[in-house]
């Protein structure tokens, strides 16, 4: 079988218009702008309007990515969406996006891997293209995390926001996406989770009270830093890449301190790290394509550069993508 590669033909992103600043949060919970900035690096986050959903945010990002790629919805023959906050239990958000774009018949599905959802979706789409099963794949990360945040919990409500980002992948004779590396470990589920769902019951909740997502912040931070350090070593070693060959690190935008720890492991100056967390907070599966698209459009990321994408999320899940853009 003559395998081909997948390349990123275009990128797009979208943030809702409504902005929630640290000053706004000072009026909601017992916190301060200084505390939030010092511990997270976040200055503001975007909040979806009442009539916006994960699929509608995804549509904005997808159309911008298609335009950047010089493609139309009619060209798309695969849709993979990473999201933790789907519009509905079913149909899946991939098919809802498909309908919004007026695409019919091609496979369209969603991947739920928390903050790692986009990298998991990217890995799947890459394999479809390598095997010749698709010729134009739309890969999207989209989240409405404001819908599942407990706005009275000062430890978590300051962290999360809404948004979407998208890649269009097309076949190429040269990489492209050089490699992806994915991992999960359910032992850590109680460190970061949302306490209700379908088979567990929407009303029969742990602790007897309805609320937002749960996170043991210090434990998550320590595990994320340790795990991402191993992930960097694995990715570079398996692909014969030296630290200094990386042009840009595009990490999951969860927390500035976690991002700094990853950069230290790569021995990369922060000037070579794409950071957008201050603008939108942790947007889970949307954060990497949001950051990537921002850096493409402002000219930092250019064709021919070598990029490392890395992510860590609830589950725990974690993964990387090594890309020649």
C-alpha positions in Angstrom: 0.0 0.0 0.0 1.4 3.4 -1.0 0.8 5.6 2.0 0.6 9.3 1.7 0.8 12.1 4.3 -1.6 14.6 5.7 -0.8 18.3 5.6 -2.5 21.3 7.2 -4.0 23.2 4.2 -5.8 25.9 6.3 -6.7 26.9 9.8 -9.5 28.9 11.4 -10.8 29.9 14.9 -13.7 31.6 16.6 -14.3 33.2 19.9 -17.8 34.3 21.1 -18.3 38.1 21.4 -19.2 38.2 25.1 -16.0 38.7 27.2 -15.7 37.9 30.9 -12.7 39.7 32.5 -11.0 39.1 35.7 -12.6 42.3 37.0 -16.0 40.8 36.2 -15.1 37.7 38.2 -14.0 39.8 41.2 -17.7 40.9 41.5 -18.9 37.3 41.3 -16.6 35.3 43.7 -13.9 36.0 46.2 -10.9 36.5 43.9 -8.7 39.2 42.5 -7.3 40.0 39.1 -3.8 39.7 40.5 -4.4 36.2 42.0 -5.8 34.9 38.7 -3.0 36.4 36.6 -0.3 35.2 38.9 -1.5 31.6 39.1 -2.9 31.1 35.7 -1.9 33.8 33.3 -5.5 34.3 32.3 -6.9 37.9 31.8 -10.2 37.2 30.1 -12.4 34.5 28.7 -15.1 34.4 26.0 -18.6 33.2 26.9 -21.1 31.7 24.4 -24.4 33.5 23.9 -27.6 31.7 24.9 -28.2 30.7 21.2 -24.6 29.5 20.6 -23.6 25.8 20.9 -20.5 23.8 20.3 -21.7 23.1 16.7 -22.3 26.8 16.0 -18.9 27.8 17.3 -17.4 25.0 15.3 -19.2 26.2 12.1 -17.5 29.7 12.4 -14.1 28.1 12.8 -14.6 25.5 10.1 -15.7 28.1 7.5 -12.6 30.2 8.2 -10.3 27.2 7.9 -12.0 26.2 4.6 -11.5 29.7 3.3 -7.8 29.7 4.3 -7.4 26.3 2.6 -9.0 27.5 -0.6 -11.6 24.8 -0.2 -15.4 24.6 0.1 -17.7 22.4 2.2 -18.3 20.3 -1.0 -14.7 19.2 -0.8 -14.9 17.8 2.7 -15.2 14.0 2.9 -14.4 13.5 6.6 -15.4 15.5 9.8 -13.9 14.8 13.2 -14.8 17.1 16.1 -13.2 17.0 19.5 -15.6 18.3 22.3 -16.4 17.7 25.9 -19.6 19.9 25.7 -21.7 18.5 22.8 -24.9 20.2 21.8 -26.9 17.0 22.4 -26.3 13.4 23.6 -27.1 12.5 20.0 -26.8 13.2 17.1 -23.1 13.7 17.7 -21.7 17.2 17.2 -19.8 16.2 14.1 -23.0 15.4 12.3 -24.6 18.7 13.6 -21.6 20.6 12.1 -22.0 18.6 8.9 -25.6 19.7 8.6 -24.7 23.3 9.3 -22.1 23.2 6.5 -24.6 21.5 4.0 -22.4 18.4 3.7 -24.1 15.1 3.1 -22.9 11.5 3.3 -19.3 11.6 4.5 -18.4 10.2 7.9 -18.8 12.8 10.6 -18.3 12.0 14.3 -17.1 13.4 17.6 -14.3 12.4 19.9 -14.5 13.0 23.7 -11.1 13.1 25.3 -11.5 16.3 27.4 -8.7 18.8 26.7 -6.9 16.3 24.5 -9.9 15.9 22.2 -8.4 17.9 19.3 -5.1 16.0 19.2 -7.0 12.7 19.4 -9.3 13.9 16.5 -6.2 15.1 14.5 -4.6 11.7 14.9 -7.7 9.9 13.6 -8.0 12.2 10.6 -4.3 11.8 9.8 -4.7 8.1 9.6 -7.7 8.4 7.3 -5.7 10.5 4.9 -2.6 8.3 5.1 -4.7 5.3 4.1 -6.4 7.1 1.3 -9.8 6.9 3.0 -10.3 10.7 2.8 -8.9 13.5 0.7 -10.2 16.6 2.6 -10.7 16.3 6.4 -12.1 18.9 8.6 -10.8 18.6 12.2 -12.4 20.8 14.8 -12.1 21.4 18.6 -15.1 23.2 20.0 -16.3 23.9 23.5 -18.9 25.7 25.6 -17.4 25.0 28.9 -19.3 27.9 30.5 -22.3 25.6 30.5 -20.7 23.2 32.9 -18.7 25.5 35.2 -19.9 26.1 38.7 -19.8 29.9 38.8 -19.7 30.0 42.6 -16.5 27.9 42.7 -13.6 30.4 42.7 -11.1 27.6 42.2 -12.5 26.5 38.8 -14.7 29.3 37.4 -11.7 31.6 36.7 -10.1 29.0 34.4 -12.5 28.2 31.6 -13.9 29.8 28.5 -15.6 29.0 25.2 -14.3 28.9 21.6 -13.5 26.8 18.6 -10.6 26.1 16.3 -10.3 24.1 13.1 -7.8 22.5 10.6 -8.4 21.4 7.1 -6.2 18.5 6.2 -5.4 17.4 2.6 -3.0 14.7 1.2 0.6 15.4 0.5 3.6 13.5 -0.8 5.7 14.7 2.1 4.8 15.2 5.8 2.8 17.1 7.0 1.9 15.5 10.2 5.0 13.6 11.0 3.6 11.7 14.0 1.0 11.7 16.8 1.3 10.0 20.2 -1.7 9.4 22.4 -2.2 8.1 25.9 -4.9 7.7 28.6 -5.0 6.5 32.2 -8.3 6.2 34.0 -6.7 5.9 37.4 -6.8 9.6 37.7 -10.5 10.2 36.8 -11.4 11.6 40.3 -8.8 14.4 40.0 -10.7 16.1 37.1 -14.3 15.2 36.1 -17.9 16.3 35.6 -20.1 14.6 38.1 -23.2 13.7 36.1 -24.3 12.2 32.8 -26.6 9.9 31.0 -26.0 6.4 32.4 -24.9 7.8 35.8 -28.0 9.9 35.9 -28.6 13.6 35.4 -30.2 14.0 38.8 -28.5 11.3 40.9 -25.3 13.2 41.5 -22.3 12.5 43.6 -22.6 14.4 46.9 -26.3 14.9 46.4 -26.0 18.3 44.8 -26.0 19.5 41.2 -22.9 21.5 40.3 -20.1 22.1 37.9 -16.9 20.3 37.0 -14.7 19.1 39.8 -10.9 19.5 39.9 -8.2 18.9 42.5 -6.0 21.7 41.1 -2.7 21.0 42.8 -2.7 17.3 42.0 -3.7 18.0 38.4 -0.9 20.5 38.0 1.7 18.2 39.4 0.6 15.2 37.3 0.3 17.4 34.1 3.8 18.8 34.4 5.3 15.3 35.1 3.3 13.6 32.3 4.0 16.3 29.7 7.7 16.1 30.4 7.7 12.4 29.6 5.6 13.1 26.6 8.1 15.5 25.2 10.9 13.0 25.7 8.9 10.3 24.0 7.9 12.4 21.0 11.4 13.6 20.3 13.1 10.3 20.8 10.7 8.3 18.7 11.0 10.7 15.8 14.8 11.4 16.0 14.3 15.1 16.7 16.5 17.2 18.9 15.1 19.9 21.2 16.7 22.7 19.2 15.1 21.6 16.0 11.6 22.6 17.2 10.6 26.1 15.9 7.4 26.4 17.9 5.7 24.7 20.8 1.9 25.0 20.6 0.7 23.7 23.9 -2.8 23.2 25.3 -3.7 26.6 26.8 -4.6 25.5 30.3 -2.4 27.4 32.7 0.7 29.6 32.0 2.7 27.8 34.7 2.1 24.4 33.0 3.1 25.9 29.7 6.3 27.3 31.2 7.2 23.9 32.6 6.8 22.3 29.2 9.0 24.9 27.6 11.7 24.4 30.2 11.6 20.7 29.4 12.1 21.5 25.7 14.8 24.1 26.6 12.8 26.5 24.5 12.7 30.2 25.3 9.2 31.5 25.9 9.5 33.5 22.7 9.2 30.2 20.8 6.0 29.2 22.6 2.6 30.2 21.3 0.6 31.5 24.3 -3.0 32.7 24.0 -4.3 31.6 27.3 -4.5 35.2 28.5 -7.1 35.9 25.8 -9.5 33.1 26.3 -8.6 30.9 29.3 -8.8 27.1 29.1 -11.0 26.2 26.1 -10.3 22.5 26.4 -10.3 20.8 23.0 -10.5 24.2 21.3 -7.3 25.6 22.8 -4.6 24.2 20.5 -6.3 25.0 17.2 -7.2 28.4 18.5 -3.6 29.1 19.5 -2.3 27.6 16.2 -4.6 29.7 14.0 -3.7 32.9 15.9 0.0 32.3 15.3 -0.5 31.5 11.6 -2.5 34.6 11.0 -0.1 37.0 12.9 2.8 35.5 10.9 4.7 33.7 13.7 4.0 30.2 12.3 5.3 29.9 8.7 5.5 27.2 6.1 8.4 24.8 6.6 8.6 25.2 10.3 8.7 22.3 12.8 6.0 22.4 15.4 5.2 20.4 18.5 1.6 20.3 19.8 1.1 18.8 23.3 -2.0 18.4 25.5 -3.2 17.0 28.8 -6.8 16.6 29.9 -9.3 14.9 32.2 -9.3 11.2 32.2 -6.4 11.6 32.3 -5.7 11.8 28.6 -2.6 13.3 26.9 -1.0 13.4 23.5 1.3 15.2 21.1 1.5 15.9 17.4 4.8 16.6 15.5 4.1 18.7 12.5 6.1 20.2 9.6 3.8 23.1 8.6 
